[in-house]
């Protein structure tokens, strides 16, 4: 069962401005990545459930977060059907992220008051998602649409909360463009938790990168 309501999760997304994305089949490595992100100030993690037996890995990581990392909100991404969403919610997922807009996932998440963030690529899809109760839209793939798309959408719809994923990096110019366009937060995967960091097991570097990126986001917002 989720430890945090969808409103609580949405609030943390808005406050911190970043959701790290991560998947690896090694549970112990995952714990170290999770702790490095936590120590760097992140309070959300989207576990991208893309591998075989990913549910087992997520279950262990979520238990670890609940026991050892107070305030860390674990969610699951790359969910493509209601059955998978239900299974991960049984394991305590606090939010569900999808690559596309699916009504069936909206229904099962809303039933349990769990935040769901669907991948949308048009104003029509965004409107449909909001009609279904979506708090934060996932713009995916972000690189395809860019900050200009977000700015255009928020012109007529300033109430729309958007989280681009894909095409977001730790580079200041990149982040400035996104936040200047009006995004609520950003999803960041390999540009943050890189293959190099994982290969070298450089968790101190990851911690510092998370910390500096969160600081940069706050500075850009306050500028």
Secondary structure, 3 states (H helix, E strand, C coil): CCCCCHHHHHHHHHHHCEEEEECCCCHHHHHHHHHHHHHCCCCEEEEECCCCCHHHHHHHHHHHHHHHCCCCEEEEECCCCHHHHHHHHHCCCCEEEECCCCHHHHHHHHHCCCEEEEEECCHHHHHHHHHCCCCCEEECCHHHHHHHHHHHHHHHCCCCCEEEECCCCCCHHHHHHHHHHCCCEEEECCCCCCHHHHHHCCHHHHHHHHHHHHHHHHHHHHC
